[in-house]
């Protein structure tokens, strides 16, 4: 997905406006001094469904690690904590 390739950060987060787990994931990354880029899919059902198709993950956040050559799908906020 082109959004992932254009992000200039350590992690990429797909979020919505009122998602407490999205805020939790961003705070977790901030606390570890890791940068993140976010795309909000609150009002873009088509984009949200692209990420569902790509990952099979139906809830937000959807977190990717961008520190390697290819993006790595991490999962949600709890998955991120286990991953790091």
Secondary structure as GFF3:
##gff-version 3
##sequence-region A 1 84
A	DSSP	alpha_helix	2	6	.	.	.	ID=ss1
A	DSSP	beta_strand	11	15	.	.	.	ID=ss2
A	DSSP	alpha_helix	20	31	.	.	.	ID=ss3
A	DSSP	beta_strand	36	40	.	.	.	ID=ss4
A	DSSP	alpha_helix	45	55	.	.	.	ID=ss5
A	DSSP	beta_strand	62	65	.	.	.	ID=ss6
A	DSSP	beta_strand	72	75	.	.	.	ID=ss7
A	DSSP	alpha_helix	77	83	.	.	.	ID=ss8
###
